[in-house]
Amino acid sequence: MRIKDYGEMNLQDLDVMREIGSIGTGHAATALSQMLQKEVRITIPQVKILGYDEAIEAIGGNIEQIVGATLVKMDGDINGLMLFLFNLEFANTIFDKMMGMSYAGFEQMDTMAHSALTEIGNIIICSYVNAFTELVDMHIGLSVPSAAVNMLGAILTVPIAEYGYETDKLMYCNADFVIDGKTYNDWLLMLPDIASLNRILEKLGVS
């Protein structure tokens, strides 16, 4: 049965997307490990279908919280968005390892930090998508990444504005990175359009 909204996904559909998330975030952790030259592990992935307010709550509960984000658009066999959100502590850990610098807030970041934010998010997203394409045997093209620093509420309006005509739900994927024994929060929103989501589920034999 073809679904018409993210909210129609059943437990089997979510289990399949969780397995994809596990493989994708595992590849992202490997790429991050190579970048930092140290072991990076992940926590057990979660995949949830959340409304806008629920996503705000899951990510921190503060609509005015300033976050960094990297956005990449998907096309080809799958159309949609990939949005990676940075916690400041996680971003500073990466900046410290790469550039020997840290920042009191995202607002204080200079051009170099913004470029690093874009590149780090892009590497994580590309690693995730590459693992995903191998699993489902589909071609996915990725746009040039863009990064933004803004309030969480404003960042999350981007996918809602893009696909609000199809669904008011977001696919929230979460597997925190563990570096030097410390767990760092991060969030990935994978948002294929509804036609693409149906193709993924059909390809994997669950729809």
C-alpha positions in Angstrom: 0.0 0.0 0.0 1.4 3.4 -1.0 1.6 5.9 1.8 0.3 9.5 1.4 2.0 11.1 4.4 5.0 10.4 6.7 2.4 9.8 9.5 1.1 6.7 7.7 4.5 4.8 8.1 4.0 1.7 10.3 6.5 0.0 12.7 7.9 -2.1 9.9 8.6 0.9 7.7 10.3 2.7 10.6 12.4 -0.4 11.4 13.7 -0.4 7.9 14.5 3.3 8.0 16.2 2.8 11.4 18.4 0.1 9.8 19.3 2.4 7.0 20.0 5.1 9.6 22.3 2.7 11.5 24.3 1.9 8.4 24.4 5.6 7.3 25.5 7.0 10.6 28.1 4.3 11.0 29.6 5.4 7.7 29.4 9.0 8.9 31.2 8.1 12.1 34.0 6.4 10.0 34.4 9.5 7.9 34.5 11.7 11.0 37.1 9.4 12.6 39.3 9.7 9.5 39.0 13.5 9.6 39.9 13.7 13.3 42.4 10.9 13.3 40.7 9.3 16.4 38.0 6.7 17.1 34.4 7.9 16.7 31.5 5.7 17.7 27.7 6.2 17.5 24.9 5.5 19.9 21.9 3.3 19.0 20.1 5.1 16.1 16.5 6.4 16.5 14.1 7.2 13.7 10.9 9.0 14.6 8.2 10.8 12.6 7.6 14.1 14.4 5.5 17.2 13.8 7.2 20.6 14.0 6.6 21.2 17.7 7.6 17.6 18.5 10.9 18.0 16.6 11.6 21.3 18.5 11.1 19.4 21.7 13.3 16.4 20.7 16.1 18.6 19.6 16.2 20.8 22.7 12.8 22.3 23.4 13.9 25.9 22.9 12.6 27.4 19.6 15.0 30.3 20.0 18.1 28.1 20.6 20.9 29.1 18.1 22.1 26.2 16.1 24.3 25.5 13.1 23.0 23.6 10.2 24.2 22.1 6.9 21.6 21.6 4.1 21.9 19.4 1.0 19.2 18.8 -1.6 18.8 15.3 -3.1 17.7 14.6 -6.7 17.8 11.6 -9.1 15.9 8.5 -7.9 15.2 10.3 -4.6 14.1 13.9 -4.3 14.2 15.7 -0.9 16.4 17.3 1.7 19.1 16.3 4.1 19.5 18.6 7.1 22.3 18.1 9.7 22.1 20.2 12.9 25.1 20.9 15.1 25.1 21.2 18.8 27.7 24.0 19.8 29.7 21.6 22.0 30.0 19.1 19.1 30.9 21.9 16.6 33.6 23.3 19.0 35.1 19.8 19.5 35.5 19.5 15.7 36.9 23.0 15.4 39.3 22.4 18.2 40.7 19.3 16.6 40.8 20.8 13.1 41.8 24.4 13.7 42.8 24.7 17.4 39.9 27.1 18.0 36.5 27.2 19.7 33.7 29.8 19.9 31.5 31.1 22.7 28.5 30.9 20.3 27.6 30.2 16.7 27.1 33.9 16.3 30.8 34.6 16.9 32.0 32.2 14.2 34.1 33.7 11.4 34.3 32.8 7.7 36.7 30.0 8.3 34.4 28.4 10.9 31.4 28.7 8.6 33.3 27.0 5.8 34.3 24.2 8.2 30.7 23.9 9.4 29.6 23.5 5.8 32.3 20.9 5.0 31.9 18.8 8.1 28.1 18.7 7.6 28.6 17.8 4.0 31.0 15.0 4.8 28.5 13.5 7.3 25.6 13.8 4.9 27.5 12.4 1.9 28.7 9.5 4.0 25.2 8.8 5.1 23.7 9.1 1.6 26.5 6.9 0.0 25.7 4.1 2.4 22.1 4.6 1.7 22.4 4.4 -2.1 24.5 1.2 -1.8 21.8 -0.4 0.3 18.8 0.5 -1.9 20.7 0.5 -5.2 19.4 3.9 -6.3 21.1 6.9 -7.7 21.0 10.1 -5.5 22.5 13.3 -6.7 23.5 15.9 -4.1 23.5 19.7 -4.4 26.3 22.0 -3.3 25.9 22.2 0.5 24.9 25.4 2.3 25.3 26.2 6.0 23.3 28.5 8.2 23.3 29.8 11.8 19.9 30.7 13.1 17.3 29.9 15.7 16.2 26.3 15.8 12.6 27.3 15.0 13.7 29.2 11.9 15.9 26.3 10.7 13.1 23.8 10.9 10.8 26.0 8.9 12.9 25.2 5.8 11.8 21.6 5.3 8.2 22.5 6.4 8.2 25.3 3.7 9.6 22.9 1.1 7.3 20.0 1.7 4.4 21.5 3.7 2.1 20.9 0.7 2.7 17.1 1.1 3.2 16.5 4.8 3.5 18.4 8.1 5.8 15.8 9.5 9.6 15.4 9.7 11.7 12.3 9.7 14.0 12.7 12.6 17.2 10.5 12.7 19.4 10.6 15.8 22.6 8.7 16.6 24.9 10.7 18.8 28.7 10.6 18.2 30.9 9.4 20.9 34.5 10.8 20.9 37.0 10.1 23.7 34.2 8.6 25.7 32.0 11.7 25.6 28.7 11.7 23.8 27.9 14.7 21.6 24.3 15.5 20.5 23.6 15.9 16.8 20.5 15.6 14.6 19.9 14.5 11.1 16.7 15.2 9.3 16.2 13.0 6.2 13.3 14.3 4.1 12.5 12.5 0.9 9.3 13.6 -0.8 6.4 11.2 -0.5 6.9 9.7 -4.0 10.5 9.1 -3.2 9.7 7.6 0.2 7.3 5.2 -1.5 10.0 4.2 -3.9 12.4 3.5 -1.0 9.9 1.3 0.8 9.0 -0.6 -2.3 12.6 -1.1 -3.2 13.2 -2.6 0.3 10.0 -4.8 0.0 8.1 -3.3 2.9 5.4 -1.4 1.2 
